[in-house]
């Protein structure tokens, strides 16, 4: 069998920290990719469902498997991080703001329905526009 390593991104959709493994849903679709806790290295304690990852995978007889993985969320500064001068913050595009709010809700309030998330994003978007946090 020829092994091909491919760089991808995705979301950790299932992860069992007791058993030490999980699966990554590939951005753009495709077969879920197996990931072992040891693949996360020192960040294994941060791995949980809903986390975004960048990874390299190979094809095995049992399906795709991670070769290396990095948690993207820990590398990104929070939306509210000040940028440079006191009191200033990054101004996001409406789409970037929507993505940030969605990810925050999925990571910390997983019980919300899709419709509830949409409503929260809508109200927060209005607030963000009035404060100049997102582009008009």
Secondary structure by P-SEA (a helix, b strand, c coil): cbbbbbbbcccccccccccccccccccccccbbbbcccccccccccccccccccbbbbbccccccccccccccccccccccccccccbbbbbcaaaaaaaaaaaaaaccccccaaaaaaaaaaaaaaaaaaccccc
